[in-house]
């Protein structure tokens, strides 16, 4: 089910002035502006498929972008996502893209050494992680990840159960309270070159 941490209220980006997108973040922004009320994806709620509209998806991703910026991350920094294929995965990934960062996935059920290698060699600053058992792996792997500033569980329940285990464990609520403003998103979009690494 879709994590309750994301409020799916209306959040429509400014109307597009550019007819074409040059980057992944700009492609997302443009699609959300053009199709704000149309379904972007579906997820099951109480056994029923429920749409998440482009404007809602954009608003949640802009919240993630704001949380990443508030942690001090800058354009080009690496952000990892470890968890199942659910809406939250896309939201974290697209939030990093709106902020001009490089996002990458880590497959679930990897050994500690594999996750440590990915975090260390990518120079990841943040990792979003879904499940408690995966959080255990990330915490063990994070001992060698000198660049990592935040480990973010997908839900407040997982955060509450683990928050005292490592000072880098950060509440997911920090990625939903406010949205990154359109002026900053536009400036980031304009500063990102199509040849820059995206994923």
DAVENQUI-V668048 format. One record per backbone hydrogen bond with DSSP energy under -0.5 kcal/mol. NH is the residue of the N-H (numbers start at 1). CO is the residue of the C=O. E is the energy in kcal/mol with one decimal. If there is no record, write none. Layout:
NH/CO/E + NH/CO/E
//
This chain:
6/3/-1.2 + 7/5/-0.6 + 8/6/-0.6 + 9/7/-1.3 + 13/11/-0.5 + 27/23/-2.4 + 28/24/-2.3 + 29/25/-2.4 + 30/26/-2.8 + 31/27/-2.4 + 32/28/-2.6 + 33/29/-2.2 + 34/30/-2.2 + 35/31/-2.3 + 38/35/-2.0 + 40/52/-3.2 + 41/52/-1.5 + 43/50/-2.1 + 45/48/-3.0 + 48/45/-1.7 + 50/43/-3.2 + 52/41/-2.9 + 53/51/-0.5 + 54/35/-0.7 + 54/38/-2.3 + 55/36/-2.6 + 57/53/-2.9 + 58/54/-2.7 + 59/55/-2.2 + 60/56/-2.3 + 61/57/-2.4 + 62/58/-2.7 + 63/59/-1.3 + 64/60/-1.8 + 65/61/-2.6 + 66/62/-1.9 + 67/63/-2.2 + 68/64/-2.5 + 69/65/-2.3 + 70/66/-2.6 + 71/67/-1.1 + 72/69/-1.9 + 73/68/-1.8 + 76/100/-2.0 + 77/74/-2.3 + 78/123/-0.5 + 79/102/-2.8 + 80/126/-2.9 + 81/104/-2.0 + 82/128/-3.1 + 83/106/-0.5 + 86/84/-1.6 + 89/86/-1.0 + 90/86/-1.2 + 91/87/-2.4 + 92/88/-2.6 + 93/89/-2.3 + 94/90/-3.1 + 95/91/-2.2 + 96/92/-1.9 + 97/93/-1.7 + 98/94/-2.5 + 99/95/-1.5 + 100/97/-1.6 + 101/96/-2.9 + 102/77/-2.8 + 103/101/-0.6 + 103/198/-1.8 + 104/79/-2.0 + 106/81/-2.4 + 110/107/-0.6 + 115/111/-2.3 + 116/112/-3.0 + 117/113/-2.1 + 118/114/-2.2 + 119/115/-2.7 + 120/116/-2.7 + 121/117/-2.8 + 122/118/-1.6 + 123/119/-0.9 + 124/119/-1.5 + 125/78/-2.7 + 126/78/-1.1 + 127/150/-1.9 + 128/80/-2.6 + 129/152/-2.5 + 130/82/-2.0 + 135/131/-2.3 + 136/132/-1.9 + 137/133/-1.4 + 138/134/-2.5 + 139/135/-2.8 + 140/136/-1.9 + 141/137/-2.6 + 142/138/-2.6 + 143/140/-0.8 + 144/141/-1.5 + 145/142/-0.8 + 146/144/-1.4 + 148/145/-1.1 + 149/125/-3.2 + 150/125/-1.7 + 151/168/-2.5 + 152/127/-3.0 + 152/150/-0.5 + 153/151/-0.6 + 153/170/-0.6 + 154/129/-1.8 + 159/155/-2.0 + 160/156/-3.0 + 161/157/-1.8 + 162/158/-1.0 + 162/159/-0.9 + 163/159/-1.9 + 165/162/-2.5 + 169/166/-1.9 + 170/151/-2.6 + 174/171/-1.4 + 175/172/-1.9 + 176/173/-1.5 + 177/173/-1.1 + 180/62/-1.9 + 185/181/-2.2 + 186/182/-2.8 + 187/183/-2.4 + 188/184/-2.6 + 189/185/-2.6 + 190/186/-2.6 + 191/187/-1.7 + 192/188/-1.1 + 196/193/-2.1
//
